[in-house]
Amino acid sequence: MRGYYIKDSAKTIGSNRGKPRIWLQNQEVAGAGLAPGDRFDVHLTGGTVVLKANPGGSRIVSRKEDRQGNVNPVIDINSRELLALFDGMSSIRLVQRKGEIYLLPLASEIRKKERLTRLKAKVKAGEPLSVGSLSHGAGLLSHAVHEGLRQAGVESHTRFANEIRPELLEHSARTHDHWSEDTIALAAPMQELAFDESAMRHIPRTEVMEMGLPCSGASVAGRAKRGTEKPEDHPEVGHLVVAALMILAKANPAVVIFENVVPYASSASASILRNQLRDLGYNTHETVLKGADFNALEHRDRWCMVAVTEGMHFDWSMLQLPSKQPLTLSDVLDDIPDDHPMWSEMKGLKAKQERDIAAGKGFLMQTFSPDSPKIATITKGYAKVRSTDPKIKHPTNPDLLRQLTAAEHARIKQFPDRIIEGLSNTLAHELLGQSIVRDPFVAAAKLSANSILAFANELQTKPRSVDNLAQAMSLEMLDSASKVVAEIRAPLKGVVYEGPVSVNDLGMVIQDIGNGVGILHRSDALREVRLGEILKVQYPSAKTEPVIHHINSDPAPAVTPALQEAMNVSALAVNDQEHQLSMFDSPAPPISTPRPGPRM
């Protein structure tokens, strides 16, 4: 690589008489070794426009004299068909190699198109969506997200889950039906995983990402305990937003669901998250999900951000709230006998309360009866039996109190008992105490799924006349093409098109040149070509037959249409990325043959 530029709309991409235009000058051209008067050809391949020096080329580098009398090279490309790769884009990348200039969409634009294409293909094929999970814990947020997707009619499975404690991943694998043999367990600190190049190469693509970074740095109690000035000062978790963004970028999901304590929304980490997601091509939508709005006995509030890829619609005002139900603690409490050992006078805690009152600290015990309509917040340290944590009153003896069981704690947070089966009492309370109330996040995931379905599914209409039928048949042909490309263009004379044959049917051949653009050829002009064959095609003039070079004559495998669609989406995305990455490498040096040494 000899140069790398990001060219914005004001300097590079404009229009001339209604046509898109790319203007390159000075070092942008000279850096590749091209001078005024040099000839070059235009190649379209792998989602890239390549300007390649060629003494017999069809185009010439222009000249422009500046005020100082210096003659500078200029390349002006003004063609709607040629620049179709960059439709709707305000910026592009320019990469220089010796004798070559590569014009590419921004990496963020390519990633955006890839994830939307992959999402739509999976939904239309009825395949389960892949979900990634960061700070997985015991999978409580995962449980809510998968349930919300299911309620909207979207099947899903956990593709990978990252959690620092391996025993929690083992518990999640045993407990949740959205885990499978294909789920990748990543038992490592997130910041270690994100900077492990070998591990990151194996992070798979997902359609959805759910994550709830540790909140101890942002919570009021956590900051008070450590005396930190800001959440990012926490030495263990304050910086995890960086690692989370790196893993998220690798997985490239179309939708992100993020939760944390409400104060996190005003942290520097949240600002970084919002701004970086914007630059990656997402629109972020934030709200506070209140347990009280979803008939939860624990009125726990959590901040929730849903980020959807540009081109998708999401609106929190469409969140479905349940009708109010008169619930009390008796609806979730276990039947504990009156003489059970769990009941205790808790004299030590009562004595502490008296000391706190005398000292003016105001730390009072919180007690609740079975007919209470709500309960105080149950934290992760509940198993320590602290004075301010909620206690249950004995039905007949006012001196006796007891702790909640782990199963009761799960029901209060609207989770099924099985979610904590097999865990110790201490660990179960810890995981539930630092988690979410379930139903608000089921609703958030369901709303996200509705957004996915609205994007992926298109309304169909029946033809009412012969003209409508002809139009419908034309649309059917275009629909066949849309399985592998997003836009179809006619070929231009002199341009070299390189890519695989993606459609060969109904009298048309469509050659995929990358980045969602297909070139439409007549089937009689491209005889004896087969589906999947990679070609180089160039039309010397508008009226002559094209010159065809068969790069790979192996036909595509005989597979079902659904599998072919998935294979094309995946293979083209990988090929585009590998092709673009190769442009940054220097050409391999020529192999020199050593001279023979003197004979002995």
KAHU-V748295 format. One record per residue. RES is the residue in one letter. PHI is phi as a letter, one per 40 degrees, with the letter a starting at -180 (999 if undefined). OMEGA is omega in degrees with one decimal (NA if undefined). Layout:
((RES PHI OMEGA) (RES PHI OMEGA))
//
This chain:
((M 999 -179.4) (R b 179.0) (G a -179.2) (Y a -178.3) (Y b 165.4) (I b -175.2) (K b -179.5) (D c -171.6) (S c -175.7) (A c -174.3) (K b -170.8) (T b -171.7) (I c 177.6) (G b 178.2) (S a 177.4) (N b -177.9) (R f 176.5) (G g 179.9) (K b 177.8) (P c -174.5) (R a 173.6) (I b -175.3) (W b 178.7) (L b -178.0) (Q a 173.4) (N f -173.2) (Q c 177.3) (E c 178.4) (V c -176.0) (A c -179.7) (G c 177.4) (A c 178.6) (G g 179.3) (L c -178.0) (A b 177.4) (P d -179.5) (G g 177.4) (D c 177.5) (R c 179.0) (F a 174.7) (D b 176.0) (V b 176.7) (H b 173.4) (L b -177.9) (T a 175.1) (G f -179.3) (G g -174.0) (T b 169.8) (V c -178.3) (V b 173.7) (L c -169.9) (K b 179.8) (A d -179.9) (N a -178.8) (P d 178.3) (G b -175.1) (G c -175.6) (S c -178.3) (R b -176.7) (I b 174.2) (V c -179.5) (S c -179.4) (R b 177.0) (K a -178.6) (E c 179.7) (D c -174.9) (R c 179.8) (Q c 179.0) (G g 178.5) (N c 178.3) (V c -176.8) (N b 178.6) (P c 179.1) (V b 171.3) (I b -178.3) (D b 178.8) (I b -174.9) (N b -176.9) (S a 178.8) (R c -177.4) (E c -176.8) (L c -176.0) (L b 179.6) (A d 179.9) (L d -172.9) (F b 179.2) (D d 177.2) (G g -177.5) (M b -179.6) (S c -178.6) (S a 175.7) (I b 172.1) (R b 173.6) (L b 179.6) (V b -178.4) (Q b 164.9) (R b -178.0) (K c 178.7) (G g -176.6) (E a 173.0) (I b -180.0) (Y b 174.7) (L b -174.1) (L b 168.8) (P c 174.0) (L d 178.5) (A d -179.7) (S c 177.9) (E c 178.8) (I c -179.1) (R c 179.9) (K c -179.7) (K c -179.4) (E c -175.3) (R c 177.5) (L c 177.6) (T c 179.7) (R c 179.6) (L c -178.4) (K c -179.3) (A c -179.0) (K c -179.7) (V c -178.6) (K c 178.8) (A c -179.2) (G g -179.6) (E c 176.1) (P c 176.8) (L c 176.9) (S c -177.9) (V b 173.2) (G b -176.5) (S b 175.9) (L b -172.6) (S f -169.7) (H c -175.4) (G f 175.8) (A c 174.8) (G g -177.9) (L c 174.9) (L c 177.7) (S d 179.1) (H d -178.8) (A c -177.9) (V c -179.6) (H c 177.9) (E c 177.6) (G c 176.1) (L c -178.9) (R c -179.1) (Q c 177.7) (A c 179.5) (G g 179.8) (V b 176.6) (E c -176.4) (S a 174.9) (H a 178.5) (T c -178.8) (R c 173.1) (F a 179.9) (A a 179.0) (N b 179.0) (E a -175.7) (I c -176.4) (R b -176.1) (P c -178.8) (E c 178.0) (L c 175.2) (L c 177.2) (E c 177.6) (H c -179.0) (S c 179.5) (A c 178.9) (R c -167.2) (T c -169.0) (H c -180.0) (D c 176.9) (H c 169.2) (W c 177.8) (S a 179.4) (E c 178.8) (D c -179.8) (T c 179.9) (I c 176.5) (A c -177.6) (L b -176.9) (A c -176.1) (A a 170.9) (P d -176.4) (M d -177.7) (Q c 175.6) (E c 179.5) (L c -174.0) (A c -178.1) (F b 175.5) (D c -174.6) (E c -178.8) (S c -180.0) (A c -176.5) (M c 177.1) (R c -176.5) (H b 175.0) (I c -175.8) (P c 172.7) (R c 174.9) (T b 175.5) (E c -179.4) (V b 172.4) (M b 174.1) (E b -178.1) (M a 174.1) (G b -176.8) (L c 179.7) (P d -172.9) (C c -173.7) (S c 178.0) (G c -175.0) (A b -177.4) (S c 179.7) (V c -178.9) (A c -178.9) (G c 180.0) (R c 178.5) (A c -178.4) (K c -177.4) (R c -178.9) (G g -178.5) (T c -179.1) (E c -178.9) (K a -176.6) (P d -176.2) (E c 177.8) (D c 179.5) (H c -171.6) (P c -174.0) (E b -173.9) (V b -174.9) (G c -175.3) (H b -170.2) (L c 178.3) (V c 179.0) (V c 179.5) (A c -179.6) (A c 179.8) (L c 178.5) (M c 179.8) (I c 177.7) (L c -179.9) (A c 179.3) (K c -179.0) (A c 175.6) (N f 178.8) (P c 175.5) (A c -177.6) (V b 177.4) (V b 175.7) (I b -173.5) (F b 177.6) (E b 176.0) (N a 175.7) (V c -175.7) (V d 179.5) (P c 179.5) (Y c -177.0) (A c -179.2) (S b -178.7) (S c 174.9) (A c 178.8) (S c 178.9) (A c 177.7) (S c 177.0) (I c -179.2) (L c -179.5) (R d -173.6) (N c -179.8) (Q c 176.0) (L c 175.8) (R d -178.4) (D c 177.0) (L c 176.3) (G g 178.0) (Y b 165.8) (N b -176.8) (T b 179.8) (H b -172.8) (E b 175.0) (T a 171.1) (V b 177.1) (L c -174.5) (K b 178.1) (G d -178.3) (A c 180.0) (D c -176.7) (F b 175.6) (N f 177.1) (A c 177.2) (L c 175.1) (E c -175.8) (H c -179.0) (R c 177.8) (D b 176.8) (R b 174.1) (W c 179.7) (C b 173.1) (M b 171.2) (V b 178.1) (A b 178.3) (V b -179.5) (T c 176.0) (E d -174.2) (G h 175.0) (M b -179.4) (H b 176.4) (F a -177.6) (D a -179.6) (W c -179.5) (S c 178.3) (M c 179.2) (L c -178.2) (Q c 176.3) (L c 179.7) (P c 174.2) (S c -177.7) (K c 178.1) (Q b 179.7) (P c -179.2) (L b 172.6) (T b -179.7) (L c -179.7) (S c 179.8) (D c -176.3) (V b -176.0) (L c 173.5) (D c 176.7) (D c -178.2) (I c -180.0) (P d -177.6) (D c -178.6) (D b -178.6) (H c -179.8) (P c 178.7) (M c -179.5) (W c -176.6) (S a 176.2) (E c 178.6) (M f -176.3) (K c -179.2) (G c 179.8) (L c 178.5) (K c 177.9) (A c 177.4) (K c 178.4) (Q d 179.2) (E c 178.7) (R c 179.1) (D c 178.7) (I c -179.5) (A c -179.5) (A c 179.4) (G g -178.1) (K c 177.4) (G g 176.8) (F c -176.4) (L b 174.6) (M c 179.7) (Q b -177.4) (T b -175.6) (F b 178.5) (S b -179.3) (P d -179.0) (D c 178.0) (S c -178.8) (P c 178.1) (K a 179.7) (I a 179.9) (A c -179.2) (T c 179.1) (I b -173.1) (T c -176.4) (K c 179.0) (G c -174.0) (Y d -177.3) (A c 179.1) (K c 179.0) (V f -179.3) (R c -171.3) (S c -174.7) (T c 177.7) (D c -176.2) (P c 178.2) (K b 179.8) (I b 179.7) (K c 175.1) (H c -175.9) (P c -176.2) (T b -176.9) (N b -176.2) (P c -179.9) (D c -174.3) (L b 177.3) (L b 174.0) (R a 173.2) (Q c 170.7) (L c 171.3) (T c 178.9) (A c 179.4) (A c 176.4) (E c 178.4) (H d 179.3) (A c -178.9) (R c 177.9) (I c 177.1) (K c 171.4) (Q g 175.7) (F c 174.7) (P c -178.0) (D d -173.8) (R c -176.5) (I c -178.7) (I b 178.3) (E c 178.7) (G g 178.6) (L c 174.7) (S c 179.8) (N d -179.2) (T c -177.5) (L c 179.8) (A c 178.7) (H c 179.9) (E c -177.4) (L c 178.5) (L c -176.4) (G c 178.8) (Q b -176.5) (S b -175.2) (I b 160.9) (V c -165.7) (R c -166.1) (D c 176.7) (P d -177.8) (F c 168.2) (V c 179.7) (A c 178.9) (A c 178.8) (A c 177.3) (K c 176.8) (L c 176.6) (S c 178.8) (A c 176.8) (N c 176.0) (S c 178.3) (I c -177.8) (L c 179.0) (A c 178.5) (F c -171.2) (A c -173.9) (N c 179.4) (E b -179.5) (L c 179.5) (Q b 176.8) (T b 179.8) (K c 179.1) (P c -178.7) (R b -178.5) (S a 178.1) (V c 178.9) (D c 178.3) (N c 179.1) (L c 178.4) (A c 178.4) (Q c 179.0) (A c 177.8) (M c 177.2) (S c 178.4) (L c 178.4) (E c 176.9) (M c 178.4) (L c 179.1) (D c 176.6) (S c 179.3) (A c -176.5) (S c 176.2) (K c -175.9) (V b 177.9) (V b -179.3) (A c -176.2) (E a -177.8) (I b 179.9) (R b 174.7) (A c -179.8) (P c 176.3) (L b 179.8) (K c 175.7) (G g -177.9) (V c 178.0) (V c 178.8) (Y b -179.0) (E b 178.0) (G i -177.4) (P c 171.8) (V c -176.1) (S c 176.9) (V b 176.6) (N a -172.6) (D a 173.3) (L f 176.9) (G g -179.3) (M b 173.8) (V b 178.8) (I b -179.8) (Q b -178.2) (D c 179.7) (I b 174.6) (G g 177.5) (N f 175.2) (G g -178.2) (V b 177.3) (G b 177.4) (I b -176.6) (L c 176.3) (H b 172.0) (R c -178.1) (S c 178.8) (D c 176.4) (A c 179.3) (L b -179.9) (R c 174.3) (E f 172.1) (V b -175.0) (R b -179.6) (L d 179.5) (G g -179.0) (E c -179.6) (I c -174.3) (L b 161.8) (K b -175.7) (V b 177.6) (Q a 176.5) (Y c 179.2) (P d 176.0) (S a -176.0) (A c -173.5) (K b -176.8) (T c 177.0) (E c -178.5) (P c 172.4) (V c -172.9) (I b 172.8) (H b 179.8) (H c -179.3) (I c -178.7) (N a -175.2) (S c -179.5) (D c 179.5) (P c 176.1) (A c 179.0) (P c 178.0) (A c -178.2) (V b 177.6) (T c 179.1) (P d -179.0) (A c -180.0) (L c 178.4) (Q c 178.7) (E c -179.8) (A c -179.9) (M c -179.6) (N c -179.5) (V c -176.8) (S c -175.5) (A c -178.8) (L c 178.6) (A c -179.5) (V c -179.3) (N c 179.4) (D c -177.6) (Q c 179.7) (E c 179.2) (H c -178.8) (Q c 178.9) (L c -178.0) (S c -179.5) (M c -179.2) (F c -179.2) (D c 175.1) (S c 177.7) (P d 179.7) (A c -180.0) (P c 179.4) (P c 179.6) (I c -178.9) (S c 179.1) (T c -178.4) (P c 176.6) (R c 178.9) (P c 179.6) (G c -179.4) (P c 178.9) (R c -179.4) (M c NA))
//
